[in-house]
Amino acid sequence: MILYCATPKNELNNRRPVVVAGDFTASGHILTAIGYSSKGYIVNDPWGNALTGYSDTEGTRLTYPYDYMDRVAGPNGGVWAHFIRKK
């Protein structure tokens, strides 16, 4: 799964956010990965916390476990990710 490869983590190690698209909602959604830990990716989710079904609308610096991200952002072995860099 692409989220486990070195590229996203390399971007995050260089303090560059990664915008990730996935099935966080029934119609799809994006969020921004801003870091990672041993427990999962640290994200800013503009709708709130997907792990609560978005009943919690605070989405700053959440940790989404790796298995959750694998399920919703890479179910077919790939993921849409945008890497933000200066020209």
PyMOL Python script that loads the backbone (N, CA, C, O; Angstrom):
from pymol import cmd

cmd.read_pdbstr("""\
ATOM      1  N   MET A   1       0.841  -1.185   0.000  1.00  0.00           N
ATOM      2  CA  MET A   1       0.000   0.000   0.000  1.00  0.00           C
ATOM      3  C   MET A   1       0.878   1.238   0.000  1.00  0.00           C
ATOM      4  O   MET A   1       1.860   1.292   0.741  1.00  0.00           O
ATOM      5  N   ILE A   2       0.561   2.197  -0.783  1.00  0.00           N
ATOM      6  CA  ILE A   2       1.439   3.353  -0.982  1.00  0.00           C
ATOM      7  C   ILE A   2       1.680   4.174   0.282  1.00  0.00           C
ATOM      8  O   ILE A   2       2.745   4.777   0.415  1.00  0.00           O
ATOM      9  N   LEU A   3       0.738   4.218   1.202  1.00  0.00           N
ATOM     10  CA  LEU A   3       0.956   5.008   2.422  1.00  0.00           C
ATOM     11  C   LEU A   3       2.079   4.438   3.275  1.00  0.00           C
ATOM     12  O   LEU A   3       2.635   5.148   4.113  1.00  0.00           O
ATOM     13  N   TYR A   4       2.419   3.180   3.078  1.00  0.00           N
ATOM     14  CA  TYR A   4       3.504   2.576   3.842  1.00  0.00           C
ATOM     15  C   TYR A   4       4.851   2.756   3.162  1.00  0.00           C
ATOM     16  O   TYR A   4       5.883   2.478   3.773  1.00  0.00           O
ATOM     17  N   CYS A   5       4.873   3.208   1.927  1.00  0.00           N
ATOM     18  CA  CYS A   5       6.148   3.369   1.238  1.00  0.00           C
ATOM     19  C   CYS A   5       6.883   4.591   1.775  1.00  0.00           C
ATOM     20  O   CYS A   5       6.332   5.369   2.553  1.00  0.00           O
ATOM     21  N   ALA A   6       8.111   4.746   1.358  1.00  0.00           N
ATOM     22  CA  ALA A   6       8.963   5.807   1.906  1.00  0.00           C
ATOM     23  C   ALA A   6       8.531   7.200   1.461  1.00  0.00           C
ATOM     24  O   ALA A   6       8.798   8.160   2.183  1.00  0.00           O
ATOM     25  N   THR A   7       7.882   7.358   0.320  1.00  0.00           N
ATOM     26  CA  THR A   7       7.612   8.687  -0.218  1.00  0.00           C
ATOM     27  C   THR A   7       6.773   9.568   0.702  1.00  0.00           C
ATOM     28  O   THR A   7       7.218  10.671   1.017  1.00  0.00           O
ATOM     29  N   PRO A   8       5.581   9.153   1.158  1.00  0.00           N
ATOM     30  CA  PRO A   8       4.829  10.035   2.058  1.00  0.00           C
ATOM     31  C   PRO A   8       5.590  10.344   3.345  1.00  0.00           C
ATOM     32  O   PRO A   8       5.612  11.488   3.798  1.00  0.00           O
ATOM     33  N   LYS A   9       6.207   9.331   3.927  1.00  0.00           N
ATOM     34  CA  LYS A   9       6.954   9.571   5.163  1.00  0.00           C
ATOM     35  C   LYS A   9       8.158  10.461   4.907  1.00  0.00           C
ATOM     36  O   LYS A   9       8.515  11.281   5.754  1.00  0.00           O
ATOM     37  N   ASN A  10       8.782  10.310   3.756  1.00  0.00           N
ATOM     38  CA  ASN A  10       9.899  11.179   3.407  1.00  0.00           C
ATOM     39  C   ASN A  10       9.424  12.626   3.293  1.00  0.00           C
ATOM     40  O   ASN A  10      10.094  13.540   3.772  1.00  0.00           O
ATOM     41  N   GLU A  11       8.280  12.831   2.667  1.00  0.00           N
ATOM     42  CA  GLU A  11       7.713  14.179   2.563  1.00  0.00           C
ATOM     43  C   GLU A  11       7.438  14.745   3.954  1.00  0.00           C
ATOM     44  O   GLU A  11       7.772  15.895   4.238  1.00  0.00           O
ATOM     45  N   LEU A  12       6.836  13.944   4.809  1.00  0.00           N
ATOM     46  CA  LEU A  12       6.518  14.392   6.164  1.00  0.00           C
ATOM     47  C   LEU A  12       7.791  14.650   6.979  1.00  0.00           C
ATOM     48  O   LEU A  12       7.838  15.587   7.775  1.00  0.00           O
ATOM     49  N   ASN A  13       8.815  13.825   6.781  1.00  0.00           N
ATOM     50  CA  ASN A  13      10.092  14.042   7.464  1.00  0.00           C
ATOM     51  C   ASN A  13      10.715  15.378   7.077  1.00  0.00           C
ATOM     52  O   ASN A  13      11.448  15.982   7.861  1.00  0.00           O
ATOM     53  N   ASN A  14      10.417  15.832   5.862  1.00  0.00           N
ATOM     54  CA  ASN A  14      10.927  17.108   5.371  1.00  0.00           C
ATOM     55  C   ASN A  14       9.957  18.250   5.604  1.00  0.00           C
ATOM     56  O   ASN A  14      10.059  19.308   4.984  1.00  0.00           O
ATOM     57  N   ARG A  15       9.005  18.018   6.516  1.00  0.00           N
ATOM     58  CA  ARG A  15       8.021  19.029   6.933  1.00  0.00           C
ATOM     59  C   ARG A  15       7.135  19.514   5.790  1.00  0.00           C
ATOM     60  O   ARG A  15       6.733  20.677   5.739  1.00  0.00           O
ATOM     61  N   ARG A  16       6.841  18.585   4.870  1.00  0.00           N
ATOM     62  CA  ARG A  16       5.926  18.899   3.779  1.00  0.00           C
ATOM     63  C   ARG A  16       4.653  18.079   3.980  1.00  0.00           C
ATOM     64  O   ARG A  16       4.725  16.854   4.085  1.00  0.00           O
ATOM     65  N   PRO A  17       3.491  18.728   4.035  1.00  0.00           N
ATOM     66  CA  PRO A  17       2.231  18.001   4.229  1.00  0.00           C
ATOM     67  C   PRO A  17       1.883  17.144   3.019  1.00  0.00           C
ATOM     68  O   PRO A  17       2.342  17.401   1.906  1.00  0.00           O
ATOM     69  N   VAL A  18       1.076  16.135   3.251  1.00  0.00           N
ATOM     70  CA  VAL A  18       0.603  15.250   2.185  1.00  0.00           C
ATOM     71  C   VAL A  18      -0.918  15.256   2.217  1.00  0.00           C
ATOM     72  O   VAL A  18      -1.522  14.882   3.223  1.00  0.00           O
ATOM     73  N   VAL A  19      -1.536  15.677   1.126  1.00  0.00           N
ATOM     74  CA  VAL A  19      -2.991  15.680   1.019  1.00  0.00           C
ATOM     75  C   VAL A  19      -3.420  14.300   0.518  1.00  0.00           C
ATOM     76  O   VAL A  19      -2.962  13.841  -0.528  1.00  0.00           O
ATOM     77  N   VAL A  20      -4.303  13.646   1.272  1.00  0.00           N
ATOM     78  CA  VAL A  20      -4.717  12.267   0.989  1.00  0.00           C
ATOM     79  C   VAL A  20      -6.216  12.232   0.719  1.00  0.00           C
ATOM     80  O   VAL A  20      -7.002  12.812   1.468  1.00  0.00           O
ATOM     81  N   ALA A  21      -6.606  11.553  -0.350  1.00  0.00           N
ATOM     82  CA  ALA A  21      -8.018  11.340  -0.668  1.00  0.00           C
ATOM     83  C   ALA A  21      -8.394   9.910  -0.315  1.00  0.00           C
ATOM     84  O   ALA A  21      -7.565   9.003  -0.396  1.00  0.00           O
ATOM     85  N   GLY A  22      -9.646   9.712   0.075  1.00  0.00           N
ATOM     86  CA  GLY A  22     -10.085   8.358   0.396  1.00  0.00           C
ATOM     87  C   GLY A  22     -11.553   8.291   0.725  1.00  0.00           C
ATOM     88  O   GLY A  22     -12.279   9.279   0.616  1.00  0.00           O
ATOM     89  N   ASP A  23     -11.982   7.118   1.128  1.00  0.00           N
ATOM     90  CA  ASP A  23     -13.376   6.864   1.467  1.00  0.00           C
ATOM     91  C   ASP A  23     -13.623   7.125   2.951  1.00  0.00           C
ATOM     92  O   ASP A  23     -14.147   6.265   3.659  1.00  0.00           O
ATOM     93  N   PHE A  24     -13.250   8.297   3.411  1.00  0.00           N
ATOM     94  CA  PHE A  24     -13.490   8.685   4.794  1.00  0.00           C
ATOM     95  C   PHE A  24     -14.975   8.934   5.024  1.00  0.00           C
ATOM     96  O   PHE A  24     -15.464   8.807   6.147  1.00  0.00           O
ATOM     97  N   THR A  25     -15.690   9.289   3.962  1.00  0.00           N
ATOM     98  CA  THR A  25     -17.147   9.441   3.980  1.00  0.00           C
ATOM     99  C   THR A  25     -17.704   8.635   2.807  1.00  0.00           C
ATOM    100  O   THR A  25     -16.941   8.156   1.968  1.00  0.00           O
ATOM    101  N   ALA A  26     -19.011   8.485   2.746  1.00  0.00           N
ATOM    102  CA  ALA A  26     -19.633   7.715   1.663  1.00  0.00           C
ATOM    103  C   ALA A  26     -19.368   8.319   0.290  1.00  0.00           C
ATOM    104  O   ALA A  26     -19.310   7.597  -0.706  1.00  0.00           O
ATOM    105  N   SER A  27     -19.209   9.632   0.232  1.00  0.00           N
ATOM    106  CA  SER A  27     -18.972  10.276  -1.064  1.00  0.00           C
ATOM    107  C   SER A  27     -17.508  10.645  -1.281  1.00  0.00           C
ATOM    108  O   SER A  27     -17.185  11.321  -2.258  1.00  0.00           O
ATOM    109  N   GLY A  28     -16.624  10.218  -0.396  1.00  0.00           N
ATOM    110  CA  GLY A  28     -15.207  10.537  -0.531  1.00  0.00           C
ATOM    111  C   GLY A  28     -14.862  11.812   0.226  1.00  0.00           C
ATOM    112  O   GLY A  28     -15.743  12.598   0.575  1.00  0.00           O
ATOM    113  N   HIS A  29     -13.582  12.005   0.474  1.00  0.00           N
ATOM    114  CA  HIS A  29     -13.157  13.117   1.321  1.00  0.00           C
ATOM    115  C   HIS A  29     -11.644  13.243   1.213  1.00  0.00           C
ATOM    116  O   HIS A  29     -10.972  12.286   0.830  1.00  0.00           O
ATOM    117  N   ILE A  30     -11.102  14.403   1.543  1.00  0.00           N
ATOM    118  CA  ILE A  30      -9.657  14.569   1.627  1.00  0.00           C
ATOM    119  C   ILE A  30      -9.282  15.093   3.005  1.00  0.00           C
ATOM    120  O   ILE A  30     -10.092  15.699   3.706  1.00  0.00           O
ATOM    121  N   LEU A  31      -8.041  14.845   3.368  1.00  0.00           N
ATOM    122  CA  LEU A  31      -7.479  15.372   4.605  1.00  0.00           C
ATOM    123  C   LEU A  31      -5.996  15.611   4.367  1.00  0.00           C
ATOM    124  O   LEU A  31      -5.459  15.257   3.317  1.00  0.00           O
ATOM    125  N   THR A  32      -5.349  16.208   5.340  1.00  0.00           N
ATOM    126  CA  THR A  32      -3.930  16.499   5.216  1.00  0.00           C
ATOM    127  C   THR A  32      -3.159  15.747   6.289  1.00  0.00           C
ATOM    128  O   THR A  32      -3.397  15.928   7.483  1.00  0.00           O
ATOM    129  N   ALA A  33      -2.231  14.900   5.850  1.00  0.00           N
ATOM    130  CA  ALA A  33      -1.318  14.237   6.782  1.00  0.00           C
ATOM    131  C   ALA A  33      -0.193  15.224   7.084  1.00  0.00           C
ATOM    132  O   ALA A  33       0.416  15.791   6.177  1.00  0.00           O
ATOM    133  N   ILE A  34       0.068  15.417   8.369  1.00  0.00           N
ATOM    134  CA  ILE A  34       1.100  16.375   8.776  1.00  0.00           C
ATOM    135  C   ILE A  34       2.236  15.704   9.541  1.00  0.00           C
ATOM    136  O   ILE A  34       3.216  16.359   9.894  1.00  0.00           O
ATOM    137  N   GLY A  35       2.113  14.418   9.799  1.00  0.00           N
ATOM    138  CA  GLY A  35       3.150  13.688  10.518  1.00  0.00           C
ATOM    139  C   GLY A  35       2.740  12.242  10.688  1.00  0.00           C
ATOM    140  O   GLY A  35       1.721  11.802  10.157  1.00  0.00           O
ATOM    141  N   TYR A  36       3.553  11.506  11.439  1.00  0.00           N
ATOM    142  CA  TYR A  36       3.224  10.116  11.738  1.00  0.00           C
ATOM    143  C   TYR A  36       3.912   9.718  13.037  1.00  0.00           C
ATOM    144  O   TYR A  36       4.869  10.353  13.480  1.00  0.00           O
ATOM    145  N   SER A  37       3.401   8.660  13.626  1.00  0.00           N
ATOM    146  CA  SER A  37       3.960   8.115  14.860  1.00  0.00           C
ATOM    147  C   SER A  37       3.916   6.598  14.747  1.00  0.00           C
ATOM    148  O   SER A  37       3.568   6.058  13.697  1.00  0.00           O
ATOM    149  N   SER A  38       4.264   5.924  15.808  1.00  0.00           N
ATOM    150  CA  SER A  38       4.191   4.465  15.801  1.00  0.00           C
ATOM    151  C   SER A  38       2.745   3.972  15.720  1.00  0.00           C
ATOM    152  O   SER A  38       2.501   2.820  15.363  1.00  0.00           O
ATOM    153  N   LYS A  39       1.783   4.846  16.052  1.00  0.00           N
ATOM    154  CA  LYS A  39       0.366   4.469  16.066  1.00  0.00           C
ATOM    155  C   LYS A  39      -0.362   4.764  14.764  1.00  0.00           C
ATOM    156  O   LYS A  39      -1.396   4.153  14.495  1.00  0.00           O
ATOM    157  N   GLY A  40       0.145   5.684  13.947  1.00  0.00           N
ATOM    158  CA  GLY A  40      -0.530   6.015  12.704  1.00  0.00           C
ATOM    159  C   GLY A  40      -0.132   7.375  12.184  1.00  0.00           C
ATOM    160  O   GLY A  40       0.812   7.998  12.671  1.00  0.00           O
ATOM    161  N   TYR A  41      -0.874   7.828  11.178  1.00  0.00           N
ATOM    162  CA  TYR A  41      -0.628   9.152  10.603  1.00  0.00           C
ATOM    163  C   TYR A  41      -1.307  10.226  11.438  1.00  0.00           C
ATOM    164  O   TYR A  41      -2.429  10.040  11.909  1.00  0.00           O
ATOM    165  N   ILE A  42      -0.631  11.337  11.617  1.00  0.00           N
ATOM    166  CA  ILE A  42      -1.189  12.503  12.300  1.00  0.00           C
ATOM    167  C   ILE A  42      -1.775  13.377  11.207  1.00  0.00           C
ATOM    168  O   ILE A  42      -1.074  13.765  10.273  1.00  0.00           O
ATOM    169  N   VAL A  43      -3.061  13.688  11.321  1.00  0.00           N
ATOM    170  CA  VAL A  43      -3.770  14.371  10.245  1.00  0.00           C
ATOM    171  C   VAL A  43      -4.547  15.583  10.758  1.00  0.00           C
ATOM    172  O   VAL A  43      -4.884  15.689  11.937  1.00  0.00           O
ATOM    173  N   ASN A  44      -4.808  16.473   9.836  1.00  0.00           N
ATOM    174  CA  ASN A  44      -5.802  17.523  10.032  1.00  0.00           C
ATOM    175  C   ASN A  44      -6.958  17.168   9.107  1.00  0.00           C
ATOM    176  O   ASN A  44      -6.795  17.121   7.888  1.00  0.00           O
ATOM    177  N   ASP A  45      -8.108  16.923   9.683  1.00  0.00           N
ATOM    178  CA  ASP A  45      -9.292  16.543   8.921  1.00  0.00           C
ATOM    179  C   ASP A  45     -10.307  17.664   9.049  1.00  0.00           C
ATOM    180  O   ASP A  45     -10.815  17.910  10.143  1.00  0.00           O
ATOM    181  N   PRO A  46     -10.618  18.358   7.944  1.00  0.00           N
ATOM    182  CA  PRO A  46     -11.481  19.540   8.029  1.00  0.00           C
ATOM    183  C   PRO A  46     -12.901  19.266   8.516  1.00  0.00           C
ATOM    184  O   PRO A  46     -13.579  20.194   8.959  1.00  0.00           O
ATOM    185  N   TRP A  47     -13.365  18.038   8.448  1.00  0.00           N
ATOM    186  CA  TRP A  47     -14.720  17.730   8.915  1.00  0.00           C
ATOM    187  C   TRP A  47     -14.758  17.309  10.372  1.00  0.00           C
ATOM    188  O   TRP A  47     -15.826  17.301  10.983  1.00  0.00           O
ATOM    189  N   GLY A  48     -13.612  16.960  10.938  1.00  0.00           N
ATOM    190  CA  GLY A  48     -13.570  16.474  12.315  1.00  0.00           C
ATOM    191  C   GLY A  48     -12.936  15.109  12.370  1.00  0.00           C
ATOM    192  O   GLY A  48     -12.050  14.795  11.574  1.00  0.00           O
ATOM    193  N   ASN A  49     -13.380  14.300  13.297  1.00  0.00           N
ATOM    194  CA  ASN A  49     -12.793  12.989  13.516  1.00  0.00           C
ATOM    195  C   ASN A  49     -13.607  11.897  12.837  1.00  0.00           C
ATOM    196  O   ASN A  49     -14.717  11.579  13.262  1.00  0.00           O
ATOM    197  N   ALA A  50     -13.043  11.328  11.780  1.00  0.00           N
ATOM    198  CA  ALA A  50     -13.738  10.259  11.053  1.00  0.00           C
ATOM    199  C   ALA A  50     -13.968   9.037  11.924  1.00  0.00           C
ATOM    200  O   ALA A  50     -14.925   8.293  11.708  1.00  0.00           O
ATOM    201  N   LEU A  51     -13.105   8.821  12.900  1.00  0.00           N
ATOM    202  CA  LEU A  51     -13.235   7.646  13.764  1.00  0.00           C
ATOM    203  C   LEU A  51     -14.465   7.717  14.662  1.00  0.00           C
ATOM    204  O   LEU A  51     -14.876   6.707  15.233  1.00  0.00           O
ATOM    205  N   THR A  52     -15.056   8.910  14.792  1.00  0.00           N
ATOM    206  CA  THR A  52     -16.299   9.064  15.560  1.00  0.00           C
ATOM    207  C   THR A  52     -17.494   9.255  14.626  1.00  0.00           C
ATOM    208  O   THR A  52     -18.579   9.626  15.075  1.00  0.00           O
ATOM    209  N   GLY A  53     -17.301   9.002  13.336  1.00  0.00           N
ATOM    210  CA  GLY A  53     -18.366   9.246  12.364  1.00  0.00           C
ATOM    211  C   GLY A  53     -18.623  10.732  12.186  1.00  0.00           C
ATOM    212  O   GLY A  53     -19.707  11.149  11.778  1.00  0.00           O
ATOM    213  N   TYR A  54     -17.599  11.526  12.503  1.00  0.00           N
ATOM    214  CA  TYR A  54     -17.650  12.991  12.427  1.00  0.00           C
ATOM    215  C   TYR A  54     -18.619  13.611  13.429  1.00  0.00           C
ATOM    216  O   TYR A  54     -19.044  14.753  13.254  1.00  0.00           O
ATOM    217  N   SER A  55     -18.977  12.854  14.498  1.00  0.00           N
ATOM    218  CA  SER A  55     -19.764  13.480  15.566  1.00  0.00           C
ATOM    219  C   SER A  55     -18.880  14.457  16.354  1.00  0.00           C
ATOM    220  O   SER A  55     -19.375  15.429  16.923  1.00  0.00           O
ATOM    221  N   ASP A  56     -17.579  14.191  16.382  1.00  0.00           N
ATOM    222  CA  ASP A  56     -16.608  15.123  16.964  1.00  0.00           C
ATOM    223  C   ASP A  56     -16.081  15.965  15.818  1.00  0.00           C
ATOM    224  O   ASP A  56     -15.419  15.436  14.925  1.00  0.00           O
ATOM    225  N   THR A  57     -16.356  17.253  15.819  1.00  0.00           N
ATOM    226  CA  THR A  57     -15.994  18.119  14.696  1.00  0.00           C
ATOM    227  C   THR A  57     -14.617  18.762  14.841  1.00  0.00           C
ATOM    228  O   THR A  57     -14.234  19.583  14.008  1.00  0.00           O
ATOM    229  N   GLU A  58     -13.876  18.408  15.870  1.00  0.00           N
ATOM    230  CA  GLU A  58     -12.500  18.906  16.017  1.00  0.00           C
ATOM    231  C   GLU A  58     -11.572  17.944  15.283  1.00  0.00           C
ATOM    232  O   GLU A  58     -11.425  16.787  15.676  1.00  0.00           O
ATOM    233  N   GLY A  59     -10.951  18.431  14.218  1.00  0.00           N
ATOM    234  CA  GLY A  59     -10.136  17.553  13.389  1.00  0.00           C
ATOM    235  C   GLY A  59      -8.666  17.899  13.342  1.00  0.00           C
ATOM    236  O   GLY A  59      -7.968  17.506  12.408  1.00  0.00           O
ATOM    237  N   THR A  60      -8.181  18.631  14.335  1.00  0.00           N
ATOM    238  CA  THR A  60      -6.781  19.066  14.338  1.00  0.00           C
ATOM    239  C   THR A  60      -5.895  18.049  15.051  1.00  0.00           C
ATOM    240  O   THR A  60      -6.180  17.633  16.173  1.00  0.00           O
ATOM    241  N   ARG A  61      -4.821  17.662  14.379  1.00  0.00           N
ATOM    242  CA  ARG A  61      -3.789  16.769  14.939  1.00  0.00           C
ATOM    243  C   ARG A  61      -4.363  15.449  15.469  1.00  0.00           C
ATOM    244  O   ARG A  61      -4.036  15.015  16.573  1.00  0.00           O
ATOM    245  N   LEU A  62      -5.210  14.834  14.673  1.00  0.00           N
ATOM    246  CA  LEU A  62      -5.761  13.524  15.018  1.00  0.00           C
ATOM    247  C   LEU A  62      -4.789  12.436  14.590  1.00  0.00           C
ATOM    248  O   LEU A  62      -4.018  12.624  13.648  1.00  0.00           O
ATOM    249  N   THR A  63      -4.821  11.317  15.263  1.00  0.00           N
ATOM    250  CA  THR A  63      -4.045  10.155  14.813  1.00  0.00           C
ATOM    251  C   THR A  63      -5.017   9.138  14.236  1.00  0.00           C
ATOM    252  O   THR A  63      -5.896   8.627  14.930  1.00  0.00           O
ATOM    253  N   TYR A  64      -4.837   8.855  12.946  1.00  0.00           N
ATOM    254  CA  TYR A  64      -5.608   7.807  12.294  1.00  0.00           C
ATOM    255  C   TYR A  64      -4.695   6.596  12.160  1.00  0.00           C
ATOM    256  O   TYR A  64      -3.650   6.683  11.515  1.00  0.00           O
ATOM    257  N   PRO A  65      -5.071   5.463  12.758  1.00  0.00           N
ATOM    258  CA  PRO A  65      -4.220   4.269  12.731  1.00  0.00           C
ATOM    259  C   PRO A  65      -3.892   3.828  11.303  1.00  0.00           C
ATOM    260  O   PRO A  65      -4.669   4.047  10.373  1.00  0.00           O
ATOM    261  N   TYR A  66      -2.727   3.204  11.155  1.00  0.00           N
ATOM    262  CA  TYR A  66      -2.294   2.738   9.835  1.00  0.00           C
ATOM    263  C   TYR A  66      -3.301   1.785   9.210  1.00  0.00           C
ATOM    264  O   TYR A  66      -3.549   1.867   8.007  1.00  0.00           O
ATOM    265  N   ASP A  67      -3.892   0.879   9.995  1.00  0.00           N
ATOM    266  CA  ASP A  67      -4.850  -0.071   9.411  1.00  0.00           C
ATOM    267  C   ASP A  67      -6.108   0.641   8.924  1.00  0.00           C
ATOM    268  O   ASP A  67      -6.693   0.236   7.920  1.00  0.00           O
ATOM    269  N   TYR A  68      -6.531   1.693   9.619  1.00  0.00           N
ATOM    270  CA  TYR A  68      -7.680   2.477   9.174  1.00  0.00           C
ATOM    271  C   TYR A  68      -7.353   3.193   7.859  1.00  0.00           C
ATOM    272  O   TYR A  68      -8.145   3.159   6.917  1.00  0.00           O
ATOM    273  N   MET A  69      -6.199   3.833   7.801  1.00  0.00           N
ATOM    274  CA  MET A  69      -5.806   4.536   6.575  1.00  0.00           C
ATOM    275  C   MET A  69      -5.680   3.559   5.410  1.00  0.00           C
ATOM    276  O   MET A  69      -6.038   3.890   4.279  1.00  0.00           O
ATOM    277  N   ASP A  70      -5.179   2.370   5.679  1.00  0.00           N
ATOM    278  CA  ASP A  70      -5.069   1.352   4.635  1.00  0.00           C
ATOM    279  C   ASP A  70      -6.446   0.984   4.110  1.00  0.00           C
ATOM    280  O   ASP A  70      -6.626   0.815   2.905  1.00  0.00           O
ATOM    281  N   ARG A  71      -7.408   0.860   4.995  1.00  0.00           N
ATOM    282  CA  ARG A  71      -8.772   0.459   4.616  1.00  0.00           C
ATOM    283  C   ARG A  71      -9.497   1.552   3.832  1.00  0.00           C
ATOM    284  O   ARG A  71     -10.159   1.249   2.840  1.00  0.00           O
ATOM    285  N   VAL A  72      -9.390   2.811   4.249  1.00  0.00           N
ATOM    286  CA  VAL A  72     -10.190   3.863   3.615  1.00  0.00           C
ATOM    287  C   VAL A  72      -9.455   4.632   2.524  1.00  0.00           C
ATOM    288  O   VAL A  72     -10.088   5.199   1.634  1.00  0.00           O
ATOM    289  N   ALA A  73      -8.133   4.657   2.584  1.00  0.00           N
ATOM    290  CA  ALA A  73      -7.389   5.453   1.598  1.00  0.00           C
ATOM    291  C   ALA A  73      -6.636   4.591   0.597  1.00  0.00           C
ATOM    292  O   ALA A  73      -6.088   5.118  -0.371  1.00  0.00           O
ATOM    293  N   GLY A  74      -6.596   3.297   0.802  1.00  0.00           N
ATOM    294  CA  GLY A  74      -5.856   2.459  -0.132  1.00  0.00           C
ATOM    295  C   GLY A  74      -6.417   1.069  -0.288  1.00  0.00           C
ATOM    296  O   GLY A  74      -5.657   0.101  -0.301  1.00  0.00           O
ATOM    297  N   PRO A  75      -7.744   0.934  -0.410  1.00  0.00           N
ATOM    298  CA  PRO A  75      -8.327  -0.418  -0.468  1.00  0.00           C
ATOM    299  C   PRO A  75      -7.922  -1.212  -1.700  1.00  0.00           C
ATOM    300  O   PRO A  75      -8.006  -2.440  -1.687  1.00  0.00           O
ATOM    301  N   ASN A  76      -7.483  -0.546  -2.763  1.00  0.00           N
ATOM    302  CA  ASN A  76      -7.076  -1.247  -3.980  1.00  0.00           C
ATOM    303  C   ASN A  76      -5.563  -1.278  -4.131  1.00  0.00           C
ATOM    304  O   ASN A  76      -5.051  -1.554  -5.215  1.00  0.00           O
ATOM    305  N   GLY A  77      -4.846  -0.995  -3.049  1.00  0.00           N
ATOM    306  CA  GLY A  77      -3.394  -1.016  -3.108  1.00  0.00           C
ATOM    307  C   GLY A  77      -2.784   0.295  -3.556  1.00  0.00           C
ATOM    308  O   GLY A  77      -1.565   0.390  -3.703  1.00  0.00           O
ATOM    309  N   GLY A  78      -3.604   1.304  -3.776  1.00  0.00           N
ATOM    310  CA  GLY A  78      -3.110   2.608  -4.195  1.00  0.00           C
ATOM    311  C   GLY A  78      -3.905   3.703  -3.524  1.00  0.00           C
ATOM    312  O   GLY A  78      -4.957   3.455  -2.935  1.00  0.00           O
ATOM    313  N   VAL A  79      -3.401   4.901  -3.616  1.00  0.00           N
ATOM    314  CA  VAL A  79      -4.075   6.030  -2.975  1.00  0.00           C
ATOM    315  C   VAL A  79      -3.778   7.292  -3.767  1.00  0.00           C
ATOM    316  O   VAL A  79      -2.709   7.427  -4.362  1.00  0.00           O
ATOM    317  N   TRP A  80      -4.726   8.205  -3.770  1.00  0.00           N
ATOM    318  CA  TRP A  80      -4.480   9.520  -4.347  1.00  0.00           C
ATOM    319  C   TRP A  80      -3.837  10.381  -3.280  1.00  0.00           C
ATOM    320  O   TRP A  80      -4.422  10.608  -2.221  1.00  0.00           O
ATOM    321  N   ALA A  81      -2.639  10.858  -3.554  1.00  0.00           N
ATOM    322  CA  ALA A  81      -1.946  11.733  -2.616  1.00  0.00           C
ATOM    323  C   ALA A  81      -1.312  12.873  -3.395  1.00  0.00           C
ATOM    324  O   ALA A  81      -0.809  12.686  -4.503  1.00  0.00           O
ATOM    325  N   HIS A  82      -1.343  14.041  -2.805  1.00  0.00           N
ATOM    326  CA  HIS A  82      -0.740  15.223  -3.409  1.00  0.00           C
ATOM    327  C   HIS A  82       0.398  15.668  -2.504  1.00  0.00           C
ATOM    328  O   HIS A  82       0.223  15.843  -1.298  1.00  0.00           O
ATOM    329  N   PHE A  83       1.565  15.847  -3.110  1.00  0.00           N
ATOM    330  CA  PHE A  83       2.731  16.280  -2.362  1.00  0.00           C
ATOM    331  C   PHE A  83       2.943  17.770  -2.614  1.00  0.00           C
ATOM    332  O   PHE A  83       3.029  18.204  -3.763  1.00  0.00           O
ATOM    333  N   ILE A  84       3.028  18.544  -1.543  1.00  0.00           N
ATOM    334  CA  ILE A  84       3.127  19.998  -1.615  1.00  0.00           C
ATOM    335  C   ILE A  84       4.595  20.396  -1.551  1.00  0.00           C
ATOM    336  O   ILE A  84       5.290  20.100  -0.578  1.00  0.00           O
ATOM    337  N   ARG A  85       5.061  21.076  -2.608  1.00  0.00           N
ATOM    338  CA  ARG A  85       6.455  21.532  -2.645  1.00  0.00           C
ATOM    339  C   ARG A  85       6.533  22.918  -3.265  1.00  0.00           C
ATOM    340  O   ARG A  85       5.699  23.301  -4.085  1.00  0.00           O
ATOM    341  N   LYS A  86       7.548  23.656  -2.855  1.00  0.00           N
ATOM    342  CA  LYS A  86       7.819  24.944  -3.485  1.00  0.00           C
ATOM    343  C   LYS A  86       8.452  24.695  -4.845  1.00  0.00           C
ATOM    344  O   LYS A  86       9.095  23.669  -5.068  1.00  0.00           O
ATOM    345  N   LYS A  87       8.262  25.655  -5.755  1.00  0.00           N
ATOM    346  CA  LYS A  87       8.907  25.565  -7.070  1.00  0.00           C
ATOM    347  C   LYS A  87      10.382  25.764  -6.947  1.00  0.00           C
ATOM    348  O   LYS A  87      11.096  25.723  -7.950  1.00  0.00           O
TER     349      LYS A  87
END
""", "prot")
cmd.dss("prot")
cmd.show_as("cartoon", "prot")
cmd.util.cbc("prot")
cmd.orient("prot")
